[in-house]
Amino acid sequence: MKAPRNLEKYIPDYDPKRFLKKLHCVFRRLGAKAVYYALILYYAMQDPQVSGKDKGIIIGALGYFLLPFDLMPDFIPGIGFTDDIAALTVAIYKVWKCITPLVKSQAESKVYEWFGDVDQSDLII
């Protein structure tokens, strides 16, 4: 599945509270690695050192994740989140230079809180 292009066009769809609520509702279906990617982006958004351009990419990817009907509707079992995961992955690689150890640590902590014991190797990007 290809990631959506121009992630910035999904900026209006992003809401931090809706994002965390949806992520928490579907985290088991997504798996630890996808949740880790999403949380890295979420925490990077809060970092004042991240540029406006990079925040646009991040917000776009998180906004796309919030859309229930996108390239692959989320309710389709097994494949509904593949395009969302692709968008998160593209965003991670585009903004990787501004992902700090603190952001990774915050994301890891939340993954451990939600999933319990997770193999560290599952979270390597």
Buried (B, 14 or more C-beta within 10 A) or exposed (E): EEBBEEBBEBBEBBBEEBBBEBBEEBBEEBBBBBBBBBBBBBBBBEBEEBEEEBBBBBBBBBBBBBBEEBBBEBEEEEEBBBBBBBBBBBBBEBBEEBBBEEBBEBBBEBBEEBBEEBEEEEBEE
